[in-house]
């Protein structure tokens, strides 16, 4: 049957290929003919376009030839007239400039002297104002320091004195008017004490608060250790100091509290000293001055004794304040606040401020503070050797501040020259803020104008003076000055010359351009009259513009000026236009000179066609030249030339090609697939020998050819398969009829017996019966689902056990070799065993509930594949841990680095393995492969998690100790790594070896890749059967 089918395919293929070759030849002929017609159409179209271009250009050029000759003659006469005017004006301008620059030099000297005088006055004025500002800052600093120091000293003194006063009298009456120190302080005691110290009825003395009573009570008890009768004046004065320190936080702002506390410390020392001096002469202590008469209401005696004590304490306070004038602490504080520029007088200034602050007394008026400030300032002015100022100026500076006007008045009073006073007025006008603004060129420029304008001679142009002032102040340099003055003179000259040129008939803009040109080139014109004519020609062409470029006309006028013919020049100008193709310029020039201005139209036509035919790089067919004569001067399109060329081609091609010309003429240059299909069907003729062959095999030749043409143009389908099948279906029934129904072998050596049993035992019983019935020289074999299933189960159990033992042993041996240690090869991989057990349990659970199918091959691979991959993952991490230890890393850091550095590599490997096996689940029609795709990813996932969780934990617990790596050690690993890297770097990574290794790997990979593609795949079912089984033997014979 295969031979019959093969023969049918060969016959149809041979016919198909022959007919296809003919179709390709016809197609090439069609497109070649189409291309030839297209080329001729394009050539004729380009000839037509060129002819039209030449015709139109000649008609235009001949018309303007005479006009050009006439225009050149008029332009030449106008240029001669303008040349004389240019030379005369150049001479006048030269004389005017010479006179002006002599005057400029005189004005420059005068302006410089005035500038120096103004600047000198401005410097003096600014310096005076600067001194006044310095004095202003100093005076305000002194004023503020006196005020703050006075406020701090007297406020602190009052707080201190009154606090100590209240402490002494409260303690006295607690001790003598109550039993608080014995039985404890209660509210009645507080009321009693406050009634005794409330002296407001006879004197404006503030009464202490209840809290203050409690405070004194607690302080005395603690300070005397419950012996309040021992408290004396100094103990209670110290309480006043302590309470005064707390009150400073209430009475002074935060930034002044630190200073106030310093004042309090100084004041306390001096108060105590003065108290001691007072106590030496006093007959009583302060406590002893107080009086208490029980039952006296109101307690007038108590109140009067308190007032007497307060007066004594106030006396002590005033002396203590006077003593502060020599306080080193206060002097140091004031000195630190004085600006750096006054450091040489800082000590003296600080003493002056402190003395003035204390001398003012408590709560001085503003006027008193001002007077003290002025007094101290006048002392400091003498020390600083500044110009003396009376009190009026100092008062003004203090209240209003120093002003530039004050400096101006002081200087003006010192001047005796009216001219200098006028200059000072100018300085003050332009520098009202005393900032030395006259150093700014712009301001000095205005000041000079202010000074000079009243004395400016009328004959001197203000514009020139303005330029001189700008030069003097530095706004412009000398070159700019001279250039600007020259431009000014030239501008006046231009204005006069423009009016003169306009009287000659030149337009306003042209007159201005001519005048500017003479001003810029007058020296050149005086030296070179030819150049003057050139410029005259230039401006003449501007006045009378033409379509011809200006440069061309100027060049023509210069040539006429040198004696050339105007007619020859005109023809050359016209034909040199960029609008005329360069290859036709000489032809146009010759035509203009020969034919004149009015040649006949027929002569132009003959000339154009001759030029086009001669200029083409190929020999033009006669019919194209005739076609060009026919369409010359007519309005035709490129598309209309197609039919004209088709007619030409039809007349010259052989008879057998005329049909193709007709089709191409009908369909045009773009032939569609449908049009090509129609051409092939109409042109192709089936040879008689093909018809006979088709009849012999039962194929309609017309249908066969039409199908081939349709497939050739449209790609409709596999024609060979279609017609081979027809031939095969026609021949095969006749051949196959005699073999229908026979199931014995061709050589009658074997036959098949089909039986049906319920199980393996019945099948084997039937097999034994069959063997007993057969002759001794006949062999019997048995195969079927029951037999294969039981044998695969029996042999599978044995093979799985052997494979598991071998795989575990092999993995253990290889791991010990790689890790060079017994312990390091076992402990880190404990997690892999756990992971394998969990993966098998998971697969069993999922299989038990019917979620997945677990075959015996899946069980085997579920152990071996994850085991190998898990060992790979764990080995990589253990090796990394050992390398880090060899590099000197701490064992915990080494474990962390091993996990971090190997995480992504292990993860990428695991997930690609999982994905690679999981795609086997898509094999819906092969349960064996689907089972592998469902189970193996489970095992890989478990060993992956184990490698990332269990292995790093075991490595950390090992602490990287020597016993963990026995019999190997870290130092040998470190040396081996160094030697291995050295070998790799020296042997493989060299510039010579690396390219060779790279190319070798590429070539080797290409060789094995090509070899793999050429391997024929096997469909032998025996690969799934045990070799020594009955099923395997039966299948080998049956197949």
JODA-V963939 format. One record per backbone hydrogen bond with DSSP energy under -0.5 kcal/mol. NH is the residue of the N-H (numbers start at 0). CO is the residue of the C=O. E is the energy in kcal/mol with one decimal. If there is no record, write none. Layout:
[[NH,CO,E] [NH,CO,E]]
//
This chain:
[[4,0,-2.5] [5,1,-2.7] [6,2,-2.3] [7,3,-2.1] [8,4,-2.1] [9,5,-2.3] [10,6,-2.1] [11,7,-2.1] [12,8,-2.7] [13,9,-2.4] [14,10,-1.9] [15,11,-2.6] [16,12,-2.7] [17,13,-2.1] [18,14,-2.2] [19,15,-2.4] [20,16,-2.1] [21,17,-1.7] [22,18,-2.2] [23,19,-2.4] [24,20,-1.9] [25,21,-2.3] [26,22,-2.7] [27,23,-2.5] [28,24,-2.0] [29,25,-2.3] [30,26,-2.4] [31,27,-2.7] [32,28,-2.4] [33,29,-2.5] [34,30,-2.7] [35,31,-2.1] [36,32,-2.3] [37,33,-2.4] [38,34,-2.5] [39,35,-2.3] [40,36,-2.5] [41,37,-2.6] [42,38,-2.5] [43,39,-2.6] [44,40,-2.2] [45,41,-2.4] [46,42,-2.3] [47,43,-2.2] [48,44,-2.5] [49,45,-2.4] [50,46,-2.3] [51,47,-2.3] [52,48,-2.1] [53,49,-2.5] [54,50,-2.5] [55,51,-2.5] [56,52,-2.2] [57,53,-2.5] [58,54,-2.2] [59,55,-1.7] [60,56,-3.2] [61,57,-2.4] [62,58,-0.9] [63,59,-1.3] [64,60,-0.9] [65,61,-0.6] [67,63,-2.0] [68,64,-1.5] [69,65,-1.9] [70,66,-2.3] [71,67,-2.2] [72,68,-1.5] [73,69,-1.7] [74,70,-2.1] [75,71,-1.7] [76,72,-1.6] [77,73,-1.8] [78,74,-1.7] [79,75,-1.5] [80,76,-1.3] [81,77,-1.9] [82,78,-1.6] [83,79,-1.2] [84,80,-1.2] [85,81,-2.0] [86,82,-1.8] [87,83,-1.6] [88,84,-2.2] [89,85,-1.9] [90,86,-1.2] [91,87,-1.4] [92,88,-1.9] [93,89,-1.6] [94,90,-1.4] [95,91,-1.6] [96,92,-1.7] [97,93,-1.2] [98,94,-1.3] [99,95,-1.6] [100,96,-1.7] [101,97,-0.6] [101,98,-0.6] [102,98,-0.9] [102,99,-0.5] [103,99,-1.4] [104,100,-1.1] [105,101,-0.8] [106,102,-1.5] [107,103,-1.8] [108,104,-1.2] [109,105,-1.3] [110,106,-2.0] [111,107,-1.8] [112,108,-1.5] [113,109,-1.6] [114,110,-2.0] [115,111,-2.1] [116,112,-1.7] [117,113,-2.2] [118,114,-2.3] [119,115,-2.0] [120,116,-2.0] [121,117,-2.2] [122,118,-2.2] [123,119,-1.9] [124,120,-2.5] [125,121,-2.5] [126,122,-2.4] [127,123,-2.3] [128,124,-2.0] [129,125,-2.3] [130,126,-2.1] [131,127,-2.0] [132,128,-2.4] [133,129,-2.2] [134,130,-2.4] [135,131,-2.3] [136,132,-2.5] [137,133,-2.3] [138,134,-2.8] [139,135,-2.5] [140,136,-2.2] [141,137,-2.5] [142,138,-2.6] [143,139,-2.5] [144,140,-2.4] [145,141,-2.7] [146,142,-2.1] [147,143,-2.8] [148,144,-2.8] [149,145,-2.5] [150,146,-2.4] [151,147,-2.6] [152,148,-2.8] [153,149,-2.2] [154,150,-1.9] [155,151,-2.3] [156,152,-2.5] [157,153,-2.2] [158,154,-2.6] [159,155,-2.9] [160,156,-2.8] [161,157,-2.7] [162,158,-2.1] [163,159,-2.5] [164,160,-2.7] [165,161,-2.6] [166,162,-2.3] [167,163,-2.5] [168,164,-2.1] [169,165,-2.3] [170,166,-2.1] [171,167,-2.1] [172,168,-2.1] [173,169,-2.2] [174,170,-2.2] [175,171,-2.4] [176,172,-2.1] [177,173,-0.5] [181,178,-1.1] [182,178,-3.3] [183,179,-1.9] [189,185,-1.9] [190,186,-2.4] [191,187,-2.4] [192,188,-2.5] [193,189,-2.5] [194,190,-1.9] [195,191,-1.4] [196,192,-1.8] [197,193,-0.8] [198,196,-1.5] [201,198,-1.9] [202,198,-2.1] [204,202,-2.5] [212,208,-1.4] [213,209,-2.0] [214,210,-2.4] [215,211,-2.6] [216,212,-2.4] [217,213,-2.6] [218,214,-2.3] [219,215,-2.6] [220,216,-2.0] [221,217,-2.3] [222,218,-3.0] [223,219,-2.3] [224,220,-0.6] [225,220,-2.7] [229,226,-2.4] [230,227,-1.5] [235,231,-1.8] [236,232,-2.8] [237,233,-2.4] [238,234,-1.4] [239,235,-1.7] [240,236,-1.9] [241,237,-2.5] [242,238,-2.7] [243,239,-2.3] [244,240,-1.9] [245,241,-1.2] [246,242,-2.1] [247,243,-1.5] [248,244,-0.6] [248,245,-0.8] [249,246,-1.3] [250,246,-2.1] [251,247,-2.3] [255,252,-1.4] [256,252,-0.9] [256,253,-0.7] [257,253,-0.5] [259,255,-2.4] [260,256,-2.2] [261,257,-1.7] [262,258,-2.4] [263,259,-2.3] [264,260,-2.2] [265,261,-2.3] [266,262,-3.1] [267,263,-2.7] [268,264,-2.0] [269,265,-2.0] [270,266,-2.7] [271,267,-2.6] [272,268,-2.1] [273,269,-2.5] [274,270,-2.7] [275,271,-2.4] [276,272,-2.0] [277,273,-2.5] [278,274,-3.1] [279,275,-1.3] [280,276,-0.8] [280,277,-0.8] [281,277,-1.5] [288,284,-0.9] [288,285,-0.8] [289,285,-0.6] [289,286,-1.1] [293,291,-0.6] [295,292,-1.9] [299,297,-2.4] [302,298,-2.2] [303,299,-2.7] [304,300,-2.3] [305,301,-1.8] [306,302,-2.0] [307,303,-2.2] [308,304,-2.2] [309,305,-2.4] [310,306,-2.1] [311,307,-1.9] [312,308,-2.5] [313,309,-2.5] [314,310,-1.9] [315,311,-2.1] [316,312,-2.3] [317,313,-2.3] [318,314,-1.9] [319,315,-2.3] [320,316,-2.5] [321,317,-2.1] [322,318,-1.9] [323,319,-0.8] [323,320,-1.1] [324,321,-1.6] [325,322,-1.5] [326,323,-1.9] [330,326,-2.2] [331,327,-2.7] [332,328,-2.3] [333,329,-2.5] [334,330,-2.6] [335,331,-2.1] [336,332,-0.8] [336,333,-0.9] [337,333,-0.7] [337,334,-1.0] [341,338,-1.7] [342,339,-2.0] [344,341,-1.2] [345,342,-0.7] [348,344,-2.9] [349,345,-2.5] [350,346,-2.1] [351,347,-2.3] [352,348,-2.4] [353,349,-2.4] [354,350,-2.6] [355,351,-2.4] [356,352,-2.4] [357,353,-2.4] [358,354,-2.8] [359,355,-1.4] [360,357,-1.4] [363,360,-0.5] [368,364,-1.9] [369,365,-2.4] [370,366,-2.5] [371,367,-2.1] [372,368,-2.4] [373,369,-2.6] [374,370,-2.2] [375,371,-2.6] [376,372,-2.6] [377,373,-2.4] [378,374,-1.4] [379,375,-2.0] [380,376,-2.4] [381,377,-1.4] [382,378,-1.6] [383,379,-2.7] [384,380,-0.7] [384,381,-0.7] [385,380,-2.0] [393,389,-1.8] [394,390,-2.6] [395,391,-2.2] [396,392,-2.9] [397,393,-2.3] [398,394,-2.3] [399,395,-3.2] [400,395,-1.0] [400,396,-0.9] [406,402,-1.5] [407,403,-2.8] [408,404,-2.5] [409,405,-2.1] [410,406,-2.1] [411,407,-2.5] [412,408,-2.0] [413,409,-0.6] [413,410,-1.1] [414,410,-0.7] [414,411,-0.9] [420,416,-2.1] [421,417,-2.4] [422,418,-2.2] [423,419,-2.6] [424,420,-2.3] [425,421,-1.9] [426,422,-2.4] [427,423,-2.9] [428,424,-2.1] [429,425,-2.2] [430,426,-1.7] [433,430,-1.7] [438,435,-1.8] [439,436,-2.1] [440,438,-0.5] [443,439,-2.7] [444,440,-2.1] [445,441,-1.7] [446,442,-2.4] [447,443,-2.6] [448,444,-2.0] [449,445,-2.2] [450,446,-1.7] [451,447,-2.9] [452,448,-2.4] [454,451,-1.7] [455,452,-0.8] [459,456,-1.1] [460,458,-0.6] [463,460,-0.6] [464,460,-1.7] [465,461,-2.4] [466,462,-1.7] [467,463,-2.3] [468,464,-2.6] [469,465,-2.0] [470,466,-2.0] [471,467,-2.5] [472,468,-2.2] [473,469,-0.6] [473,470,-0.7] [474,469,-2.0] [475,469,-1.3] [480,476,-2.6] [481,477,-2.7] [482,478,-2.4] [483,479,-3.2] [484,480,-2.7] [485,481,-2.3] [486,482,-2.7] [487,483,-2.4] [488,484,-2.5] [489,485,-2.9] [490,486,-2.7] [491,487,-2.1] [492,488,-2.3] [493,489,-3.1] [494,490,-2.2] [495,491,-1.8] [496,492,-2.6] [497,493,-2.7] [498,494,-1.3] [499,495,-1.6] [500,496,-2.6] [501,497,-2.3] [502,498,-1.3] [503,499,-0.7] [503,500,-0.9] [504,501,-1.3] [505,500,-1.7] [510,506,-2.9] [511,507,-2.2] [512,508,-2.0] [513,509,-2.5] [514,510,-2.4] [515,511,-2.4] [516,512,-2.1] [517,513,-2.4] [518,514,-2.2] [519,515,-1.6] [520,516,-1.5] [521,517,-1.0] [524,520,-2.4] [525,521,-2.0] [526,522,-0.9] [527,523,-2.0] [531,527,-1.1] [532,528,-1.8] [533,529,-2.1] [534,530,-2.3] [535,531,-2.1] [536,532,-2.7] [537,533,-2.1] [538,534,-2.5] [539,535,-2.1] [540,536,-2.0] [541,537,-1.1] [542,538,-2.0] [543,539,-1.8] [544,541,-0.6] [552,548,-1.7] [553,549,-2.7] [554,550,-2.3] [555,551,-2.0] [556,552,-2.7] [557,553,-2.4] [558,554,-1.9] [559,555,-2.4] [560,556,-2.6] [561,557,-1.2] [562,559,-1.5] [563,558,-2.3] [568,564,-1.6] [569,565,-2.0] [570,566,-2.0] [571,567,-1.9] [572,568,-2.3] [573,569,-2.1] [574,570,-2.0] [575,571,-0.9] [575,572,-0.5] [576,573,-1.1] [579,576,-1.9] [580,578,-0.5] [583,580,-1.7] [584,581,-0.9] [587,583,-2.6] [588,584,-2.7] [589,585,-2.4] [590,586,-2.3] [591,587,-2.6] [592,588,-2.3] [593,589,-2.0] [594,590,-3.1] [595,591,-1.2] [597,594,-0.6] [603,599,-1.4] [604,600,-2.1] [605,601,-2.4] [606,602,-1.9] [607,603,-2.4] [608,604,-2.3] [609,605,-2.0] [610,606,-2.1] [611,607,-2.2] [612,608,-2.4] [613,609,-2.2] [614,610,-1.5] [615,611,-1.0] [619,617,-0.5] [623,620,-0.9] [624,620,-1.5] [625,621,-2.3] [626,622,-2.3] [627,623,-2.4] [628,624,-2.0] [629,625,-1.8] [630,626,-1.9] [631,627,-1.2] [633,630,-2.2] [635,633,-0.9] [640,636,-0.7] [640,637,-0.9] [641,638,-1.3] [642,638,-0.6] [643,639,-0.8] [644,640,-2.3] [645,641,-2.5] [646,642,-2.2] [647,643,-1.6] [648,644,-2.9] [649,645,-2.8] [650,646,-1.4] [651,647,-0.9] [651,648,-0.8] [652,648,-2.1] [656,653,-1.0] [657,653,-0.7] [657,654,-1.0] [658,654,-0.6] [660,656,-1.9] [661,657,-2.1] [662,658,-2.2] [663,659,-2.7] [664,660,-2.5] [665,661,-1.9] [666,662,-2.8] [667,663,-2.4] [670,668,-0.8] [671,669,-0.6] [675,671,-2.6] [676,672,-2.7] [677,673,-2.1] [678,674,-2.4] [679,675,-2.6] [680,676,-2.2] [681,677,-2.1] [682,678,-2.5] [683,679,-2.5] [690,686,-1.6] [691,687,-2.1] [692,688,-1.8] [693,689,-2.4] [694,690,-2.2] [695,691,-1.9] [696,692,-1.3] [697,693,-0.6] [697,694,-0.7] [698,693,-2.8] [700,698,-0.6] [703,699,-2.5] [704,700,-2.8] [705,701,-2.5] [706,702,-2.5] [707,703,-2.1] [708,704,-2.8] [709,705,-2.6] [710,706,-2.7] [711,707,-2.5] [712,708,-2.2] [713,709,-3.2] [714,709,-0.6] [714,710,-1.6] [718,716,-1.2] [721,717,-1.9] [722,718,-2.6] [723,719,-2.6] [724,720,-2.0] [725,721,-1.4] [726,722,-2.2] [727,723,-2.8] [728,724,-2.9] [729,725,-1.3] [730,726,-1.8] [731,727,-3.0] [732,728,-0.5] [733,730,-0.7] [734,730,-1.2] [735,731,-3.1] [736,732,-1.3] [738,735,-1.5] [739,735,-0.6] [739,736,-1.0] [741,738,-1.4] [744,749,-1.7] [747,744,-1.5] [754,752,-0.5] [762,758,-1.8] [763,759,-2.4] [764,760,-2.0] [765,761,-2.3] [766,762,-1.9] [767,763,-2.2] [768,764,-2.0] [769,765,-2.2] [770,766,-2.1] [771,767,-1.8] [772,768,-1.6] [773,769,-1.4] [777,774,-1.5] [787,783,-2.9] [788,784,-2.6] [789,785,-2.1] [790,786,-2.4] [791,787,-2.6] [792,788,-1.8] [793,789,-2.5] [794,790,-2.9] [795,791,-1.9] [796,792,-1.8] [797,793,-1.2] [798,794,-2.6] [799,795,-2.9] [800,796,-1.8] [801,797,-2.1] [802,798,-2.9] [803,799,-2.6] [804,800,-2.2] [805,801,-2.5] [806,802,-2.9] [807,803,-2.3] [808,804,-2.4] [809,805,-2.7] [810,806,-2.4] [811,807,-2.3] [812,808,-2.4] [813,809,-2.5] [814,810,-2.3] [815,811,-2.2] [816,812,-2.1] [817,813,-2.6] [818,814,-3.2] [819,815,-1.9] [820,815,-0.6] [821,965,-1.4] [822,965,-0.6] [823,963,-0.9] [825,821,-0.6] [825,822,-1.4] [826,822,-2.3] [828,825,-1.0] [829,826,-2.0] [832,828,-1.3] [833,829,-1.9] [834,830,-2.5] [835,831,-2.5] [836,832,-2.2] [837,833,-2.4] [838,834,-2.3] [839,835,-2.3] [840,836,-2.2] [841,837,-2.5] [842,838,-2.6] [843,839,-2.4] [844,840,-2.5] [845,841,-2.6] [846,842,-2.4] [847,843,-2.7] [848,844,-1.7] [849,846,-1.2] [850,845,-2.3] [851,845,-1.0] [854,852,-0.6] [858,854,-1.9] [859,855,-2.1] [860,856,-2.6] [861,857,-2.2] [862,858,-0.7] [862,859,-1.1] [863,859,-2.2] [864,860,-1.8] [865,860,-0.7] [866,862,-1.3] [867,863,-2.6] [868,864,-2.4] [869,865,-3.3] [870,866,-2.4] [871,867,-1.8] [872,868,-2.5] [873,869,-2.8] [874,870,-2.9] [875,871,-2.0] [876,872,-1.7] [877,873,-2.7] [878,874,-2.9] [879,875,-1.8] [880,876,-2.1] [881,877,-2.4] [882,878,-2.3] [883,879,-2.2] [884,880,-1.9] [885,881,-2.2] [886,882,-1.5] [887,884,-1.6] [888,883,-2.4] [893,889,-3.3] [894,890,-2.3] [895,891,-2.3] [896,892,-3.0] [897,893,-2.6] [898,894,-2.2] [899,895,-2.9] [900,896,-3.3] [901,897,-1.7] [902,898,-1.3] [903,899,-0.6] [905,901,-2.9] [906,902,-2.8] [907,903,-2.7] [908,904,-2.3] [909,905,-3.0] [910,906,-2.8] [911,907,-2.0] [912,908,-2.2] [913,909,-2.8] [914,910,-2.5] [915,911,-2.6] [916,912,-2.3] [917,913,-2.6] [918,914,-1.6] [919,916,-1.5] [920,917,-2.1] [921,918,-1.9] [922,919,-1.8] [923,921,-2.2] [925,922,-1.5] [929,925,-2.4] [930,926,-2.4] [931,927,-1.6] [932,928,-2.2] [933,929,-1.1] [934,930,-1.9] [935,931,-1.9] [937,934,-0.9] [938,934,-1.4] [939,935,-2.3] [940,936,-2.2] [941,937,-2.0] [942,938,-2.2] [943,939,-2.0] [944,940,-2.2] [945,941,-2.4] [946,942,-2.2] [947,943,-1.4] [948,944,-1.6] [949,945,-1.4] [950,945,-1.7] [952,948,-1.0] [953,949,-2.2] [954,950,-2.3] [955,951,-2.2] [956,952,-2.1] [957,953,-1.5] [958,954,-0.6] [958,955,-1.0] [959,954,-0.6] [960,957,-1.9] [963,960,-0.7] [964,960,-0.7] [964,961,-1.1] [965,961,-0.7] [967,819,-1.1] [967,964,-1.8] [972,968,-1.5] [973,969,-2.7] [974,970,-2.4] [975,971,-2.6] [976,972,-2.6] [977,973,-2.0] [978,974,-2.7] [979,975,-3.0] [980,976,-2.7] [981,977,-2.2] [982,978,-2.5] [983,979,-2.5] [984,980,-3.0] [985,981,-2.8] [986,982,-3.2] [987,982,-0.6] [987,983,-1.8] [988,983,-2.1] [993,989,-2.6] [994,990,-0.6] [995,991,-0.8] [996,992,-2.7] [997,993,-2.5] [998,994,-2.8] [999,995,-2.6] [1000,996,-2.3] [1001,997,-2.1] [1002,998,-2.7] [1003,999,-2.7] [1004,1000,-2.6] [1005,1001,-2.3] [1006,1002,-2.5] [1007,1003,-2.4] [1008,1004,-2.2] [1009,1005,-2.5] [1010,1006,-2.3] [1011,1007,-2.5] [1012,1008,-1.8] [1013,1009,-1.2] [1014,1010,-0.5] [1014,1011,-1.0] [1022,1019,-1.1] [1023,1020,-1.9] [1024,1021,-1.9] [1028,1025,-1.4] [1032,1028,-1.6] [1033,1029,-2.5] [1034,1030,-2.6] [1035,1031,-2.0] [1036,1032,-1.6] [1037,1033,-2.7] [1038,1034,-2.6]]
//
